[in-house]
Amino acid sequence: MIIRPQYMDILKKYRDVPLVKILAGIRRCGKSTILEMLQDDLLKNGVTADHIISMRYTSEDFDDGMTDKEMYKGIKEQMTDDGRYYLLLDEVQEIIGWEKAVNSLLENFKTDIYVTGSNSKLVSSEISTYLTGRYISIPVFTLSFAEYLDFKKKSELSKKELLNEYLRMGGFPIVAVGSFDENSSYQIVEGIYNSVITNDITKRHNITNFDLFNRVVKYVVENVGKTFSANAIVKFLKSEGRSLSVEAVYNYLQWLEKAFVIYRCQRYDLQGKSVLKTQEKFYLADASLKYCIMGFNPKSIAAMLENIVYFELRRRGYEVYIGKNETKEVDFVAVRRDERIYIQVCRNLPEESDRELANLLEIKDHYPKYVVTLDEFAAGNVNGVKMVHLADFLLSNEY
């Protein structure tokens, strides 16, 4: 098992704090393995095995469903003394009302509770009803490039070659831990994608026109990193002779978000200092999701660089927005407490750098500004804007 220290550090920080720790992210991003890592760490730190209750709630395990009362009873029966119990509850979204069971276990027993799930119902208003102020949400993403290098420690490839592999193959742990060729990798990711679409979206929301839903997904995938609206999708479908309401498009996008397939990035008005509700961008949970649907094209890497930088910023705890500065756009405004950084992403210098630089230089505050690029000669500082190679950006502790 390859340890993912970032998540272990967070879980250790909140150990024995009376909050439910909720780890949520797309299927197969590594949530279950993180719970296994936690269990190993608890055992190493003197917690006895009979005081660690590990439960996995998959739909395959209970065809007729399980109630929150049955969930509560099943766990309660395993707690046989007054000591502290560590509850590791995997894929709880399959239990309707799970949050009621978890709340009772938190209130009535000496417990430290960790739950995972693949649907953002885990971090929605439904939880707030029962766990107000009593949970911490920990988003789980596919592998960062630093983690990918850890997974590939035995590889004979250079860091540059591994970066190219990461750009093509993505960061699903199951792909990184093996030695698959491109086609095999995309087949694995396609299986993950189909599982998400079938179990977390189509069945859950009773989608009947799967072909139309699939076309909306394809539109989003084709337009990763571009601003668009639900109206734009409706117009596009109309041009193809298909009909879909704006409300239906909103629902589709929301369901994709709730299954952590896509992440919404809102625009931020740098002049008015406010979040704008129109012309958002969407990013895919992993770059490989695009390639398993559309096939890999070297030209598509430029568009996916933004995707990779977006998630690196999210992993580091930033809230991420698209910056709007009058008529100009900045790829990312990343905010973390009182910190802020501005980032432009481009494949090559100097062809694209003039526009990227100009947009950053028009921002008159003194927060750090970066151009992140794949250009091997990226280095230095232009009027206070740092030029950084993608690998250096992904591996640096500076940001």
N, C-alpha and C positions, 0 to 999 in steps of 0.2 A: 504493500500500500504506500503510495507516494503522498506525503503530508502536504497539505495546503496551509502554510503557516498563517496567512492573513486571516482566514476564518477561525483557526484555532485560537489566535490571539484575541479575537473579538469574543469568542465563547468563554475563554478563561477570564476575561475582564468582567463578564456578567455572571460568572459561576456563583451560585448560592445567593444571588440577588433575587428578591421575590418578584421577578418578572418572567412571563412566558417568553422564551426566545423563539421567534418564528423565522425559519429559513425558507425563503420562497424563490423559485426560479423555474425556468423551462425544464421539462423532463430531461433526464440524463446529463444534467450539468454538474452533477457530483454531490447533491444534497445528502443522499443516503450514505455515501462514503464519508462525508464530513461527520455524520452521526457515529459511524464506526470508529473514526479517528478519536472522537470525543469519548466513546466508550473505552477505548484503549488507554486514553490519558487518565480517565477516572480510575481505572484499575491500577495504573502505575502510581497513582497518588493515594492509594490506600483504601479506596472505596471497594467494598466487597461485592462480588458478582451478584449476590442475591438482593442487593440494594440498587441495582441498575435494571430497570424494566424497559426492555426494548420491544416495541410493537410496530409492525408494518401493516398498514391498512390499504391493501390494493383491492380493486373491484373483483379480481379473480378469486380472492380468498373468501368472499361472502356474496354469493349470487343473489340472495334475497335481501341484501342490504343489512346494515347494522345501525341500531339507534344509538343516540348519545347515552341513554341509560345503560344499554348493554356494554358500551365502551367504558363507561364509568365503573360499572360492576366488575368487568373483566380485569381492570387495572387494580381496583380496590382489593380484590381477592388475593392479589399477589403481594400486598403490603401487610406483613404479618407481625410487625412490631412498631414501636414508636420512633424508630430511627429515621434519618433523612433518606428519601428515595429519589433517585434520578430517573426521570421518565423521558425516554427517547422515542417519540411518536412520529412515524414516517408516513407521509402522504395522507394526512388526516382529512383532506378535503373530500374524501370519499364518504365520510360520516356526516350525515345531515345533523346539524346542531352540535358538532364536536366541541365548539367553543363553550357550550354550557357544561359539558363533561369536564373540560380542562379547567374551567373556572371553579367548579366544585372541588376538584382535586387540589387546586392551588389553595383554596380557602380551608379545606377540612383536614388536610394532612401536611406533614413536613416534607414538601416536595420541591425539586428543582426541575422545571419542565422545559423541554426542547421539542419543537414540532417542525415538520417540513411539509411542503406542499407545492403543487404545480399549477395552482390557480390563485389569482390575486384576490379571491374571496377571503383569503387568509389575512389580507391587510385592508379589508374594507370596513364599511360602517357596521356590518353584521357583527364583527368582532368587538367593535367599540361598545356595543350594547352590553356585553358581558365582561369585557376585559379592559374597560376604560382606564387608561393610565397604567395598565398592569402588564403590558407586553412591549417588547422591543422587536422591530422588524429588521431582519438582516437579509438584504438581497444577495442571492447567489448567482453568479454569472459563470459562463464557460471560462476556460483557462485564459489567463493573461499570458503575454509572451514570456514573462519571467517564469511563470508556472510551467509553460510549455517546454522551456529549456530544462527545467527540473525533470520533467517527464522523459526528456530525450538525452539525459546525461550519458547514456551509453552509445549514443549515435556518433558516428565518425564525421558527420557533416559539420561544416563551419557555421559560425553564428549567422553569417549572411545567408547561407543555404537554408538554415533552419527558419530564418525570418521569411524567406520566400515560400517555404513549406507551410508555415503558419498562415501566411496570407492566402494560400490556396486551399489548405485543408481545414482551417478554422481551429476552434479550441475545445470541441467536445472531448472530455477525458477518454472516452472509449476509443476514439480515433487516435489520440496522442499516445496512448499507452501501447498501441500496436505498431506494426510496420506495414501499413496498408498502402497500396498504390492509390492514385487519384480516384479511379472508378470505384474501387472498393470502399473508399472513404465516403464518397457521395452516396453510395448505396446504403451505408450504415446511417448516415444523416437523414437520408430520405425516409428510412424506416422510423427514425425518431420523429420526424416531421409528420408522417402519416399517423403515427400513434397520437400525437398532440391533436391533430385536426380531427381524428375520429373520436377519441375519448374525451378531450377537454372542450371541444367546440361543437362538432356536428351532432353528437348524441345529446350533449348537455342542453343544447339550444334548439334541438329538433329542426335542423336545417334540411329543407326538402329539395331546394334547387342547388345541389352541390356544384353543378357546373358554373353557375353564376357566382357563387361564393368563391370558387377557385379562380375565377377571372379577376375578381377584386384583389385576391391575394397576389396574383401575378402582377397586377398593376402596381401594388405597393412595393413588391420586390424589384420591379423594373425601375422604380422611382426612389429607391433608397437615397437619402441625402438631398432630395429635392423637395422644395415646398409645394404642397398641393392641398386641396380641400376636398371634402366629400362631394361638393358640386362638380369639381373637375372630374371625379371618377364617374359620376352620373352622366356627364356630357360625353366622356370617352366611351362608355358603354352604349350610349345612344348612337354614337357614330358607327358602332359595330352592329347596330340593329337590335340591341338588347335594352330591356327596360328594368330599372331598379330605382326605388325612391331614395332620397337623401337620408331619410330616417333608417332605412335598411343598411345603407353604407356605414352610417354611424355605428349601428349595432355590430356589423361585421368587424369594423376596426376595434371596437371596444372588446369584443370577444377574443380577437387576436392578442390584444394587450393583456387581457386577463389570463391568457394561457402563456404569457411571457414570450410570445413569438416575435412581437414588435414592441418597441418602446417609443413613446411620443416625446418629441423635443419641441417645446414651445419657443416662440420668438420673444425677445426682450428688447423693448425700446430703450436705447441707451440715453436718449434725450429726455423722455418723459419718465424714465426709470419705472416702467410698468411692464407686466407680462401681457402679451397680445394673444388674443384667442383665435386668430385666423392664420391661415397659411403655415401650418406646422410642418415639421419634418418627422419622418419615422425611420427608425433604425432597427435592423434585424438582430435578434438575440445572438446570432453567430453568423459570420460571413459565409460559412459553408452552406447555410440554408438557401442562400441565393444560388449557389452553384449546383446544389442538388436539384433545384427546380428548373433553372435556366441553362445549366451547363457552364463550364468555366471558359471565360474569354479573357486573355491577358489585358485587353482594353478596359475590362470592368474593374480592374484592381484600383484604378484612380478613384472611382466612386466609393469603393469599399474602404479606402483609407480613413475617410471620415468616420465610418462605422466603427473601425478599430479604435480610433482616438476617443470617440464618444464613450465607449465602454471602459477604456482605461481611466478616463476621468471619473466615471461613475464608481468604478472599483475603489478609487481613492477617496470616495466620500463627497465628491462635488455634486452640487445641483448644476445641471448643464442646460444652457439655453442657446438659441441662435441669436446673435446680436444684430439689431437693426439700428443703424446710425443714419437717420434721414433716408437717403436713397441707397446707401451702401449697406453691405451685409458682412458681418464677421461670422466665420463658421461656428465658433463656440465662445460663449461667455461662461466660465466655470466659477461657481461661487461656493465657498466652504467657510462658514462662520464669517469672520471679518476679512478673509482672504478672497482675492479675485484674480483670475488670469484670463487673457484673451488669446485665442489660437486660430490661426489660419492653416488649412491643410492643403498641400498641393503635391503633385507627383514629382514635378521637375523644377529645377531652377536653371537658368534665370527666366525661362519663357513665361512662367506663370507668376513670378515673384513680384513684378512691379505692381500688379493689381492687388495682390495679397498684402504687400507692404503698405500701399497707399491707404487701403481700408483700415489697417491697424494704426497708421500714423495720424489718422484723423481723430482718433480717440485721444483726448487731451489729459486724461488722468495719468497717474504714475504707477498703475498696477503692471505687472510683468506681461510682456507680449511676445508671442512665439509664432514662427512659421515652421510647421512640421512637414518634412518632405522625405521622399525616397532618394533624393539626389545624394550621391555618395560624397559630393564635395560640399555638402551643407555644413557650414560652420561659421562662427563669427557673429558679429553684431552690426546691424545697420540702423543708425539713429535710434538705438535703444531697443530695437526688435532683434531677438535672438533667432538665428537659423539653426534648426536642430534636425538631425536625421531621425527617422521614425524609430529605429532600434534604440538609439540613445534616449529618446523621449520615453519609450516603453519601459526601459530598464533603469532610468534615473530615479533617485529618491528626492530630487530637487523640487518636484512639482507637488 
